[in-house]
Amino acid sequence: VQLQASGGGLVQAGGSLRLSCVNSGSIFDIAAMGWSRQAPGKQRQLVARITMGGSTTLTDSVKGRFIISRDNAKNTVYLQMNSLKPEDTAVYYCHAQDPRPSRAGWGQGTLVTVSS
């Protein structure tokens, strides 16, 4: 996989951003796609995950605010982030999870900064 993330930026608290992650190839057969984030001085944390079948998982701190979705036709996974808070500030990474090494990997990060 070759994942390219985009959509980060600077936003005020309460605002919204949509992150996109495009794969150079198909994603329809990848077991799961996800977004993780890493804030300065903290460990990387799984934020959201969507399976091949469309089941989603969100970490508690973003439930009700973030939505993960995938468009297999566009080989793209999205993370819609609403009601952003300063504590959401982090570098966000998209990733593909699959038992086949050729279908797993990480994209480069995109920085999200939420000002208070």
Secondary structure in CASP SS format (residue, H / E / C, confidence):
PFRMAT SS
TARGET T0000
AUTHOR 0000-0000-0000
METHOD secondary structure of the structure
MODEL  1
V C 1.00
Q C 1.00
L E 1.00
Q E 1.00
A E 1.00
S E 1.00
G C 1.00
G C 1.00
G E 1.00
L E 1.00
V E 1.00
Q E 1.00
A C 1.00
G C 1.00
G C 1.00
S C 1.00
L E 1.00
R E 1.00
L E 1.00
S E 1.00
C E 1.00
V E 1.00
N E 1.00
S C 1.00
G C 1.00
S C 1.00
I C 1.00
F C 1.00
D C 1.00
I C 1.00
A C 1.00
A E 1.00
M E 1.00
G E 1.00
W E 1.00
S E 1.00
R E 1.00
Q E 1.00
A C 1.00
P C 1.00
G C 1.00
K C 1.00
Q C 1.00
R C 1.00
Q E 1.00
L E 1.00
V E 1.00
A E 1.00
R E 1.00
I E 1.00
T E 1.00
M C 1.00
G C 1.00
G C 1.00
S C 1.00
T E 1.00
T E 1.00
L E 1.00
T C 1.00
D H 1.00
S H 1.00
V H 1.00
K C 1.00
G C 1.00
R C 1.00
F E 1.00
I E 1.00
I E 1.00
S E 1.00
R E 1.00
D E 1.00
N H 1.00
A H 1.00
K H 1.00
N C 1.00
T E 1.00
V E 1.00
Y E 1.00
L E 1.00
Q E 1.00
M E 1.00
N C 1.00
S C 1.00
L C 1.00
K C 1.00
P H 1.00
E H 1.00
D H 1.00
T C 1.00
A E 1.00
V E 1.00
Y E 1.00
Y E 1.00
C E 1.00
H E 1.00
A E 1.00
Q E 1.00
D C 1.00
P C 1.00
R C 1.00
P H 1.00
S H 1.00
R H 1.00
A C 1.00
G E 1.00
W E 1.00
G C 1.00
Q C 1.00
G C 1.00
T E 1.00
L E 1.00
V E 1.00
T E 1.00
V E 1.00
S E 1.00
S C 1.00
END
